[in-house]
């Protein structure tokens, strides 16, 4: 006997209020990004783990793609180490951003990063706006011989 459809649970959400709030829409780690002629991003090699040579202790170059909504000023990205120490801090730019009245205000950025690490573990990439976190994502960084490979990126899937 085929399964019967189940009604979605009732939720209490004020959509107009939620749509007006600044929020994180996406944060992805990838090997490469570029833009189409129509300004759409292409992300290649999305991953959630980096291997770092234990002697060099330097991450490979990688891209952090971030999209936020309803911001009117630059937002900040802060990398927080597993021990709570603060790593790189980057302020976004809204320069060149164009918005259409009545449509969602969405901004995206792609940051090319490489930085030195002291310890392996989960590094938290926090996105904040006006001193309040919008959310973030963890990137696992592990020491491992990279055997001359340039990327050193991997995924759990």
ABEGO torsion letter per residue (X at the ends): XBBBBBBBBBBBBBAAAAAABBBBABBBBBABBBBBAAGBBBBBGBBABBBBBAAAGBBBBBBBBBBBBGBABBBBBBBBBAAGBBBBBBBBBABGBBBBBGBBBBBBBBBBBBBBBABBEBBBBBBBBGGBBAEBBBBBBBBBBAGGBAAGBBBAX
